[in-house]
Amino acid sequence: MSFSFKTYLKQHTHAAPLAVFRVAFGMMMCFSIIRFWYHGWIETLYIQPKFHFSYYGFEWVKPLGNYTYLLFIICGVASLCVALGFKYRIAIITFFLSFVYIELMDKTTYLNHYYFISLLSFLIIFLPANAHFSVDAILKKRHYTNVPKWTIDSIKLLLGIVYFYAGLAKLNSDWLFKAQPLKIWLPSKYDLPFIGDALMHQNWFHFAMSWSGALYDLTIPFLLLYKKTRVFAFVLVVIFHVFTRVLFPIGMFPFIMIVSTLIFFDATMHKTLIKFISKLLSVLGLRLSHLSLLNKKENYTYAFQKPVITLIVVFFVIQLVMPFRYLVYPGELFWTEEGYRFSWRVMLMEKMGIATFKIKNSKTGDFFYVDNKDFLTAFQEKQMSAQPDFILEYAHYLGNHFTAQGHKNVQVFVESYVALNGRLSMPYIDKSVNLYAEKESFKPKHWILPFKDEIKGL
């Protein structure tokens, strides 16, 4: 049976899964913002540091001082409005812009799941997530029962890419044949009840976790798509993410992924969830009598479907290609990290480094060493010491700082050593290169020393 893209684009399905996803996404994001504030991370990550690492091309994005709190308030309020479906389009655009700005303020805080939230919030700007079970629907007195099928499938596709690409990234010799870095991380969890002493030091368990993790990521999108294995797959999702949350401090990400995968279930379950939410709101005094239109069959149609479809196709082409950009760079990806970020390479490395910076007068030869603690927080120094773009940016910051202080003919050199996935520490940066004279670009960084080993795989 042939597949027709035009016919597919005309197909509609019940809007309940998209509505439930909107509510869950908005509430989780709101809780995440509150949690971030509660733990004091706004202060420690964005206000206290003297210097902030920036993304190439986004050096203009900086923390806003005490107004950074206002930025988080805007992001939190927007996420709540998204959950309610109130002024949805304005709310989701505001959330996307504020959340991305927060993430761009300091590269030190980069996490794959923050990138995922940024992509997801961009995608759902163009989806009619407020067409059903929303304040907007009540105010406009127009409740859509059905939405284009591709709108829900697009979220499934993004989730599938995240999982499958994370699985592909695990098909490397360190992960599969050395159980690295789990062999380093798991023994530190010896104090876990019941399983700590029994399993965390066992070599076979390290390999079992590595191989099952790769298998899980590669197969879970397909198991969720297939109706007969969907419930089993969701149970696996819950077990996997709860277990990883117990083992590793990865914040809200496991819960975000668990709730997001509910969109793979058919509309019947989501209708039940909507009824449950409605009853819960009724108990709280919020009666949604206007939602009696739920049974009205009315298809949501796009006013400008072709431009939206084109934009989303381009979006997904970028998502499919971008993780492979590392292929245009020489050297070992885990070592150089050129093309490593934004590619769903989740928890594949234990990389520790030490970097000692030397400020030298090129004319006289006089020099002195920098105490990194004078400029960086402990967290920033840890991130900087093993990532070349961090090292380069910090070298320029030091060069500018000491030049402004009146030092002449400033050069910046670094002596750096890095240990990767249990290997002995090795020289990382060519200490004869004046990093202050090097410019950041998309070109390969010739001053990264060669990796004296081989990691086979994707």
Buried (B, 14 or more C-beta within 10 A) or exposed (E): EEEEEEEEBEEBBBBBBBBBBBBBBBBBBBBBBEEBBEEEEBEEBBEEBEBBBBBEEBEEBBBBEEEBBEBBBBBBBBBBBBBBBBBBBEBBBBBBBBBBBBBBBBBBBBEBBBBBBBBBBBBBBBBBBBBBBBBBBBEEEEBBBBBBBBBBBBBBBBBBBBBBBBBBBBBBEBBBEBBBBBBBBBEEBEEBEEBBEEBBEEEEBBBBBBBEBBEBBBBBBEBBBEEEBBEEBBEBBBEBBEEBBEBBEBBBBBBBBBBBBBBBBEBEBBBEBBEEBBEEEEEEEEEBEEBEBBEEEBBBEBEEEEEBBEBBEEBBEEBEEBBEBBEEBEBBBBBBBBBBBBBBBBBBBBBBBBBBBBBBBBEEEEEEEBEBEEBBBEBBBBBBBBBBBBBBBBBBBBBEBBBEEEBEEBBBBBBBBBBBBEBEEBEBBBBEBBBBEBEBEEEEBEBBBEBEBEBEBB
